């Protein structure tokens, strides 16, 4: 899994180097043309775009700029969704029984039932590089990579408490106003994005990809009248790396839906759980 992470990171580095080279060449050839003319920054479902106005007042946006080369930067891609859990755990496994310090009749999938509306997934990609693999009048194909954050929040129905030394889970004796497990991954994606022209101004956007993440922080946060606010940072038996499949579909400039499925186990102690996230994508390749 570490080799997969390194491979995707290497691809991101390669794309970044080519992007810098392409942008430097473009800047050097355009210095005189752009001098004295205005630029306008626009924010839409397609992300951040800079429109360049020439001496005649004609604007050229990022789609027109693609004619000048193949490598480009894309900024501020954000996903906002909800989390589900696919639980394939064998609760008769001795390692699982040792991890779950709860009564035997509670050692089942129901123990990890989520408050779905409050179990939030946020993915933030402040900067991405895209490579134009194909561009025709009716079809476009992009390959992109970058670096970002994958943030999971799991809110459980049961009053679960993650303990340290030993690492375990117990059912607490009090009710919590808030009780969540949060995970932050440093994330490197490799995405394939397709755009098919449906009509003069409408493009169908769809794609799939793979993300590789490294767990940089995990913690629990509980709020109750008895204990107040308690936050505990620990590994909690979680796996260091995760690998996810990702997909998206939508209409360019109108809406985009995304989904991710974690191929690897969430835990490293015999538990067999796989997060699933679905939601809206704001901006994109």
C-alpha positions in Angstrom: 0.0 0.0 0.0 2.9 2.4 0.7 4.2 1.7 -2.8 0.8 2.7 -4.2 0.9 5.9 -2.3 4.4 6.7 -3.6 3.4 5.8 -7.2 0.4 8.2 -7.1 2.6 10.9 -5.5 5.2 10.5 -8.2 2.6 11.0 -10.9 1.4 14.1 -9.1 5.0 15.4 -9.0 5.5 14.6 -12.7 2.3 16.5 -13.6 3.3 19.4 -11.4 6.7 19.7 -13.1 5.1 19.8 -16.5 2.5 22.3 -15.4 5.2 24.7 -14.2 7.1 24.3 -17.5 3.9 24.9 -19.5 2.9 27.9 -17.4 6.4 29.5 -17.6 6.4 29.1 -21.3 3.0 30.6 -21.6 3.8 33.5 -19.3 7.0 34.4 -21.2 5.2 34.5 -24.5 2.3 36.5 -23.1 4.0 39.1 -21.0 3.7 41.9 -23.6 0.2 41.0 -24.7 -1.3 41.0 -21.2 0.4 44.2 -20.0 -2.0 46.9 -19.3 -5.2 44.8 -19.8 -7.6 43.5 -17.1 -8.3 40.1 -15.7 -11.5 39.0 -13.9 -11.7 36.2 -11.4 -14.9 34.2 -11.5 -16.1 31.4 -9.1 -18.6 28.8 -10.3 -19.4 25.1 -10.2 -16.4 24.7 -12.5 -14.1 26.2 -9.9 -11.9 29.3 -10.1 -11.4 30.8 -13.5 -9.4 33.9 -14.6 -10.7 35.6 -17.7 -8.1 37.6 -19.7 -9.2 40.6 -21.7 -7.2 41.7 -24.7 -7.0 45.2 -26.1 -10.3 44.8 -28.0 -12.1 43.8 -24.8 -12.5 40.2 -25.8 -12.4 37.7 -22.9 -10.7 34.3 -23.0 -11.5 31.9 -20.2 -9.8 28.7 -19.1 -11.5 26.6 -21.8 -10.0 28.8 -24.5 -6.6 28.7 -22.7 -6.5 25.0 -23.1 -5.8 25.4 -26.8 -2.3 26.6 -25.9 -1.1 23.4 -24.2 -2.0 20.3 -22.3 -1.1 20.9 -18.6 -3.2 23.2 -16.4 -3.9 24.0 -12.8 -7.4 23.7 -11.2 -8.2 25.3 -7.9 -10.6 24.8 -4.9 -12.3 21.5 -5.5 -14.4 20.6 -2.5 -16.7 17.6 -1.7 -19.4 17.6 0.9 -21.2 14.4 1.7 -22.5 11.9 4.2 -20.8 8.7 5.4 -22.1 5.1 5.5 -20.3 2.0 6.7 -20.2 -1.4 4.9 -19.5 -3.7 7.8 -18.1 -7.2 6.9 -16.6 -7.9 10.3 -16.5 -11.4 11.6 -17.6 -10.7 15.2 -16.5 -14.2 16.3 -12.9 -13.3 15.5 -10.8 -13.4 18.7 -9.0 -10.2 17.7 -12.3 -8.4 17.3 -13.6 -9.7 20.6 -10.5 -8.5 22.3 -11.0 -5.0 20.8 -14.7 -4.7 21.7 -15.0 -4.4 25.5 -18.8 -4.6 25.3 -21.3 -7.3 26.3 -21.4 -10.3 23.9 -24.9 -9.6 22.7 -23.8 -6.1 21.6 -20.8 -7.4 19.5 -22.5 -7.1 16.1 -23.1 -4.6 13.3 -25.7 -2.7 15.2 -23.1 -1.5 17.6 -21.7 0.8 14.9 -25.0 2.2 13.5 -24.5 5.7 12.4 -26.5 8.9 12.7 -26.2 9.3 8.9 -27.2 13.0 8.7 -24.5 13.9 11.1 -21.8 11.7 9.8 -20.1 14.1 7.4 -17.4 13.6 4.8 -15.4 16.6 3.5 -12.7 16.3 0.8 -10.7 19.4 0.1 -8.4 19.7 -2.9 -6.9 23.3 -2.9 -4.9 22.6 -6.0 -5.0 20.0 -8.8 -3.1 19.5 -12.0 -4.9 18.2 -15.1 -3.5 16.8 -18.3 -5.6 17.1 -21.5 -5.5 13.6 -23.0 -8.2 14.3 -25.6 -10.0 17.4 -26.8 -12.5 17.4 -29.7 -15.6 19.4 -30.4 -17.8 16.8 -28.6 -15.5 14.9 -26.2 -12.8 15.8 -23.7 -10.7 13.5 -21.5 -8.6 14.7 -18.6 -6.1 13.0 -16.2 -5.6 14.8 -13.0 -3.8 14.6 -9.7 -2.8 16.8 -6.8 -2.9 16.8 -3.0 -5.6 17.3 -0.5 -7.4 16.3 2.7 -10.0 13.6 3.2 -12.0 14.2 6.4 -14.3 11.6 8.0 -16.7 12.3 10.9 -18.6 9.3 12.3 -21.5 9.9 14.7 -22.8 6.7 16.3 -26.2 5.9 17.7 -24.8 4.1 20.7 -22.7 6.0 23.3 -19.4 4.5 22.2 -16.1 5.5 23.9 -12.7 4.7 22.4 -10.2 4.0 25.1 -6.3 4.0 25.2 -3.9 1.6 26.9 -5.4 -0.8 26.0 -7.0 0.3 22.7 -10.6 -0.7 23.0 -14.3 0.3 22.6 -16.8 0.4 25.4 -20.4 1.3 25.7 -20.5 4.3 28.1 -22.8 4.7 31.0 -23.9 8.3 30.1 -25.7 10.0 27.3 -23.7 12.3 25.0 -24.9 15.5 23.3 -22.1 14.9 20.8 -20.1 11.7 20.4 -17.9 11.4 17.3 -14.9 9.7 15.8 -12.9 12.0 13.4 -10.2 11.0 10.9 -8.0 13.2 8.8 -6.1 11.8 5.8 -3.5 13.5 3.7 -4.8 12.4 0.3 -3.3 12.0 -3.2 -5.9 11.4 -6.0 -5.5 10.1 -9.5 -8.7 10.9 -11.5 -9.9 10.3 -15.0 -12.6 12.9 -16.0 -14.7 12.6 -19.2 -16.8 15.4 -20.7 -19.4 14.6 -23.5 -21.2 17.4 -25.3 -25.0 17.1 -25.0 -26.0 20.3 -26.7 -24.5 23.7 -27.5 -24.0 24.8 -23.9 -24.4 21.5 -22.0 -21.6 19.0 -21.2 -22.1 15.7 -19.3 -19.3 15.2 -16.8 -18.4 11.8 -15.5 -15.3 10.0 -14.3 -13.6 7.6 -11.9 -10.4 7.4 -10.0 -8.3 6.2 -7.1 -7.2 8.0 -4.0 -4.4 7.0 -1.6 -4.4 8.5 1.9 -2.2 8.6 5.0 -3.8 9.0 8.4 -2.4 12.2 9.9 -4.8 12.6 12.8 -7.6 10.7 14.5 -9.6 11.7 17.6 -12.8 11.4 19.5 -14.9 14.3 20.7 -17.6 13.9 23.3 -19.9 16.5 25.0 -22.1 15.7 28.0 -23.4 17.6 31.0 -21.5 15.2 33.3 -18.0 15.6 31.8 -18.3 18.7 29.6 -16.2 18.6 26.4 -13.6 15.8 26.1 -11.3 15.4 23.1 -8.8 12.5 22.9 -6.2 12.0 20.1 -5.0 8.5 19.5 -4.6 5.8 16.8 -7.5 3.7 18.2 -6.5 0.7 16.3 -7.1 2.4 12.9 -5.1 1.6 9.8 -2.4 4.1 8.8 -3.2 4.0 5.0 -6.5 4.0 3.1 -7.2 3.4 -0.6 -10.5 4.5 -2.1 -12.4 4.3 -5.4 -14.0 7.5 -6.4 -16.6 8.4 -9.1 -18.5 11.5 -10.2 -21.3 12.5 -12.6 -23.1 15.7 -13.4 -23.7 18.6 -15.8 -20.9 21.0 -16.1 -21.7 24.3 -14.5 -24.9 23.0 -12.9 -24.2 20.1 -10.4 -21.9 17.3 -9.7 -22.4 14.2 -7.5 -19.5 12.2 -6.1 -19.1 8.9 -4.4 -16.2 7.1 -2.7 -15.7 3.6 -1.4 -12.8 2.7 0.8 -11.2 -0.6 -0.5 -9.0 -1.1 2.5 -10.2 -1.8 6.1 -10.8 1.2 8.3 -9.1 -0.6 11.3 -5.9 -2.6 11.6 -7.0 -5.0 14.3 -9.3 -7.5 12.7 -12.3 -5.2 12.2 -13.5 -5.2 8.6 -15.3 -1.9 7.9 -15.3 0.1 4.7 -16.6 3.7 4.7 -18.8 4.8 1.8 -19.4 8.5 1.1 -21.8 10.2 -1.3 -22.6 13.9 -1.8 -22.1 17.1 -3.9 -18.9 18.2 -5.5 -18.3 21.9 -5.7 -16.1 22.8 -8.7 -14.0 20.1 -10.4 -11.8 19.3 -13.3 
